[in-house]
Amino acid sequence: MSRAAAIVGALVWLAPATIVAEGLSGFAELRVHGHTGVEGEPFQVIERIRPEMSAELGTRLSLTVGIEMAFSQGRSLQKEVRRTLGESDLGPVLETAQCTWPEEENRFLGISRAEDYLAVERLYLDWYLPRADLRLGRQAVHWGSAMMVNPTDPFPEVLLAEPWRERSGVNALRATIPFGEDHDVQILLGSNDALDAVRLAARGTMNVGLADISLVGAYRQESDSGLMGVDLRGTAVVGYWLEASGHFDTEGWSEEVAVGIDYSWPVLDGLVVRGQYYRHGAGQAHATASTTAGRLTDAIQMPTCAAGAQPLGGPAEADPFAPFFGGRDYAMLMLQQGVTPDLALNALAVQNLGDGSALVVPTVSWSATGWLEVSVAAQIPFSSWGGGGELHRRPGSLVLTAPTAVGPVSVDMSGLVPSATFIVWSRVSF
């Protein structure tokens, strides 16, 4: 968010104490990440606080404001990409082109402006009318019933690698119109953060017996893309879901499907098993190394060079709705075992059925008190078959090829991707 938005949120936050005390909640979090198999700094420490305030402005009107402040020290992808390129054969080319990298004013915290660490993540009004509920402002929008990925979600996000993160806010006016006791229609009119592109979406849900079925349609102007889909979730001995959509953009149509089941057993404090097959029709059967390396550079700020030179190529326009997975066919499994009301074990596994690469994310969570939670997690890539692929890199396989005046130059970026990541985090809720 911009500094102006942050200031607006801060002003709302500084409401009278009598109002703030009515609906103040949130958390403060400390995370430590340790990466193995990387070059450069292996550790990163992150501090985050996210307060949220809700206030009743009338009998049918309420305001919600959520602000996030976060700082990070240690490993930074921006710094590591800069180091890797500078130490490679591309280093002299960047030096000849008089390329300068962006520098933060506070190098320890990696910040220069308020928006580098402060953002208004939620800022919306709720208006409850007799025949509809309206929500206007920056809000979370999440549609779909499938596990981990949602083909019918017009604003997709996958939090597999960041289970602590909340969904990003969407600027929109959303109307929820109920029909009877079990049916409703949601209509959304929104925009991107620059407020120069329209987003339209609609979802109608009907309950039939023990199942809910939804029809979804959406259009996003900034990427000239959209989708049409169906979402079915119900129970018949086991829980089941089928979520499928057709996506269209300037390159044509592609399908996206997620189908799965879940079941629970009364083991200790409860055992839940979920399994799912996921197909991403626009994906590649075997994700290429250059694609993975390109994603690393897409996530950073590139250097500015003299006379408009671009030894790393022109800046690519990132698709805000690009899929998280680059492959085509996946199997997904989730296990949730409650040991006691305060202790839980979770494991999430993703298997790329094309190249054999896989990722498992085990987590142990302990609710020490009603306000303190401590978790330990790992992200462990491996290959069930083959020598590596999208989810599990093979040594020396991540290569970025940059076009330069003297011809293509290849840079090995394997040292940027960890062979495993271990995370310890604690969260204090208030």
N, C-alpha and C positions, 0 to 999 in steps of 0.2 A: 504494500500500500504506500501511497505518497505521504510526504510529511504533513500535507494539509489534512489528509484523512486521519493521520495519527493525532494531530492537534484537536480535531473535532471529537475524536473518541476520548481524548484526555479531558476535554472540557465537560463532556457528558459524564465521564467518570467522577469528576469533581462535583457531583450533585450534592445537595444537602445531606448531611450525615443521617438524618432520619429516614431518607429514601434509600440510601445505599445499604443501610443495615437490614432493610427488609429482604433483599434478595442477593446478597453477596455470597459468591461461592467461587471455587477454583482450586488450583493446586500450584505447588512449587516442586520442581523436579531437578535432580542431579543425575547425569549419566556419564559413564566412563566407557569408552570404546577402545578395545585393543585389537589390532590387526596383525595377523601373521602372514609371512611370505610377501611383504611389501618392502619397497625401498623408501628411504626417507623416514620421517617421524611415524612411529607405529601407534601412538596413543592420541586420543582426543577426549577432551572434557567439555561437557555442555551443561550450562545452567539455564533453566527456563522457568518462568513464572507466568501463569495464565489466569488472571482473575476475570470473573464475569459477574455482571450486575443486572438484575431484572427489577423493574419498577412499574407499578400499576399507575397508569396515567388517567384512568377512568374505569367505569364498570366493564367496558368491553375493549379497552385499549391498554397495551403494555409495551414497554421498551426494554430491549436487551442489548447490552454492550459487552463485548469480550475483547480484551487486549492481551497480546502476547509480547513478552520481552525475553530475548534469548541471547546468550553470549557463548562463544566457543573459543577454546584454546587448544593448541597442539596441531595435529594433522589437519591439513586443509587441501582439498582436491585442487584448488586454484594454485596453491604454492607448489604442489607436487607435479602438476602438469608443466608449470613453468620450469621447474628444475629438470624434469625429464627431457623437455625439448631443448633446453639450453645445453645440456650435457651430451646431446646426440649430434649426428651429422647435420642436423638442421640449425644448430646453434650458430655457426659462422654465417649462415644465410640470414638469420634474423639480425645478427650484428651488422652485417653489410647493409641491410635495409633500414638500419637505425630504428629498430622496433623497440618500443618501450611498453612495459607491462603496467597495468593499473596498480597504483600503490595506495594502501589504506593509510589514513592519517594515524590511526592507532593500530600498529602492526601486531601487537600482542593479542588484541581482541578481534582484529580483522575488520574494523569498522571505520567509516568516515562520516556517516550521516545518521540521523536518528532512525531513518527507515531501514538501516542495516541491522538494527536490533529490536526495533519497536514496530508493531503492526496492529491494526484494528482487524481482527479476524472475524468478529461478529458485530453487526450493528443493524438491528432491524426492529420494525414495529409490527406487533400482532394486533389485528383488529377482528374481533369475533362478532360476525353479523348473524342474524337469524337464519340465513340460508347459505352462508359460506364463511370460511375462515380465510383471512388475507394476511400475508406476511410480506412486508416490503423492506428491502435492504440486503446487506451482506449476510448470507445464511448458508448453512450446509444443505446440500441436496444429494440424496442417495436413493436411487431407484434400483430395484432388482432383488431377487431371492437367492441367487446362486452364491457359492462360497468363493471368496477371494476376488473373483472377477465377475463383472455384471454386464453382459452383452447389451442389455436394454438401458443402461445408465447413460444419459446424454452427457454427463460430466464425469467420465470414468477416472477412478483412482485405485491403485493397488497398494495397500499398506503392508505387504509381506515383509519388506526389508525395514520398515519403520512402524512396528506395531504400537508404539507410544504416540504416534502423531494423529491429530484430529484431521478430519477432512477439510480441504480448502474451502473458503467461502465463495459463494456465487452471488453476483449482484443481480437481483431479480425481484419481480413482483410475482408471488405465487398464490393462487386461489385454490382452496380445497373445498369442493362442493359435494356434500354427502347426498346419497339417494337411498332412502330406506335406512335399515340398521347396519347393513354390511357392504354397501356399495358406495363408491365415490369417484369423482373425477378431479384430477389435479391439472391445472393449466399454469404454465410458467412463461413469463416474458422477461427477458433479462438482457445483459450485455457483458462484454469483456471489461477488464479493468480500465482500459482507455476510453470506454464509453463511446466507441466508434463502430461497433459491430453488434448486430442483433442476435439474440439466442431465443429460440422458440421451442417449447416442449409441452407435451400433453400425455397424460397417463390416466386411463380409465380402468377401474378394478371392480370385479363382480365376484361375489361369493356364491359358489355352486356346491352344495353339500359340504364335503370336508376339504374343498379346494378353493383357492383364490386364483382367478385368472385375470391378467392385465394386458391391455393393448397399449403400446407406446409409440409415439412419433416425435421426432425432433429435427431441428435444423440449426446449424451454427454458421453464421455468416463469415466469421474471420477465417475459417478453413474451407468455406463453401462445401460443407459436408453435412450429412444427416443420417438418420436411421429410422427404421420401422421394425417393430419387434413384438414378441409375445412372451409373457412371463407367467408360468404356471407353477404353483406350489400347493401341496396337499399332503394328506396322510392316508395310507392304506397299508396297515401293519407296520410299515416303515414310513418315515418322512421322505418325500421326493420333491424334486424340482426340475423344471425344464425351462431354460431361458434362452431364447434364440432371437437373432436380429439380422437384418440385412442393412449393410452400411453403403452409402454412396458418397462419392467425392468426384473430383475432376478426373480421376484415373479409372472410374467405373464402380462396379458393385463387388462386395465381398460378404461372406457370411461369418457369423460368430455364434457359437453354440456352447452352452454349459448345461450338462445333465448329471444329476447325482442323487444320492440317497443318504439318509442318516438314521441312526438307531441308538438308543440309550439302554444301559443296564444299571441296576441298583448295586454297583460295586463300590464299596467304601462310601464316599460322599457323592457318587455318581460318575459313570463312564459314558462318554458320548463319542461315537465314531462317525465321521463323515467322509464320503468318497465321491469323487467327481471326475468326469471326462470333460475336457475343454478343447474346443477347436477354434482356431483363429485363421479363417480362410485366406486372409491377405498376408499371412506370415510365410516364412521360408522353412522348408523342410530341414535345412541345415543352415543355421545363422552363421554368417561369415565373420571372420576376425575383424575385417575392416569396419563392419557395421558396429561391432561392440566398441572398437577403439574410437569411432566417430562419436558415439554417445558420450564418451568421456570428455571430449573437447566441446561438445554442444552445451555442457553443463557449466562452463566457465566463461570468464571474460577474456577475449583474445587481445593480443598486443596491438598498439597503433604504430604504424610504420611511416617513414618519411615518404613524401610525394605520393601518398596514396597507395604505396606498394602493399600487396597482399600475398606474402610468401606462403601463408597457410590457406590460401583460397578465400573467397568471399564469405561473409557471415551467412550461415544457413538459417532459414526461418523455421523455428521450432513449431511443430504442430501441438497445440495444447491438448489435443484429444488423441494423440498417438498412443497405441496400445503399449502396455508395460512389457509384454512378452513378444519376442520377435520370431518365435517358431510357429509351427502350425498345429501340432497335436500334443496334448499334455494329459497326464494323470495326476490328480491331487488327492491327498489324504490328510485328514486332521483328526487327532486324538486329544480328548480333554478328560483328564482324570482328576476328580476331586478327592484328595486324600482325607482332609478334614475341612470344616468350614473355612479355615484360615489358610490352608495349604493346597495348591493346585499344580498339576503337571500338565503341560501342553506340548504337543509336537505337530509340526506342520511340514509336509513334504510335497515337493513338486518334481515331477519327472517329465522331461522333454522326451517324447516318444520318437522323435526324429533322429536326434544326434546322440541320445543316451545320457546326456548330462542331467544332473539333478541337484536339488538343494533341500536341505532339511534344517528346520528352525525349532530346536527344543527350548522350552522355557519353564522355569520354576518360579512361581509367584507365592509370596507369603504376605498375608495381611497381618502385620504385627499388631496393629491396634485398629480402631475404627477410623483413624486418620492417616496412618502410615502404611505404605505398601513397598516391599522390596522385591525386585525381580532379577533373575540371572538368565541370560539367553545366549544363544550362539547361532551363527549362520554358517553352515558347513556345506560347501559345494562338493560334489563328487560325481563320478561317472559310473553308471550301472553297466554300460558297455561303451565301446569306442574309446578314443583317446582324449575326449574333451569336446566342449561345444559351448552353447550359449550360457548355461548356468555354471559350468565348470571349465575354467580356462586351462589350456595346456601351456606349459612354459614356452615362452617365445612366440606364442600364437597371436597375441594382440598387437597388430602392426598398423600404424597410421601412415598412409602414403600421402605426402604433401606435394602439390605441383609447385615448382620453383622455376626461376629464370634459367637455371642450369640443368633442369630436368627433374623428374620425380625423386624425392628423398623419402626413404622409409625410416620410421622411428618405432622401436620396440617399446610398447607401453605396458608390458606385462607387470612391471613393478608397481603399477598404480592399483591393480586389482588384488585384494587379499586372497590368500588361500583359505582363510577362515577369519571370522570376526566374533569376538566375545564381548558381551555387553553386560554391565551391572548398572542398574538404575533404581533410584528410590524416589517416591512421590509422597509428598505431604499434602493432604486435601484439607480444605477449609470451607 
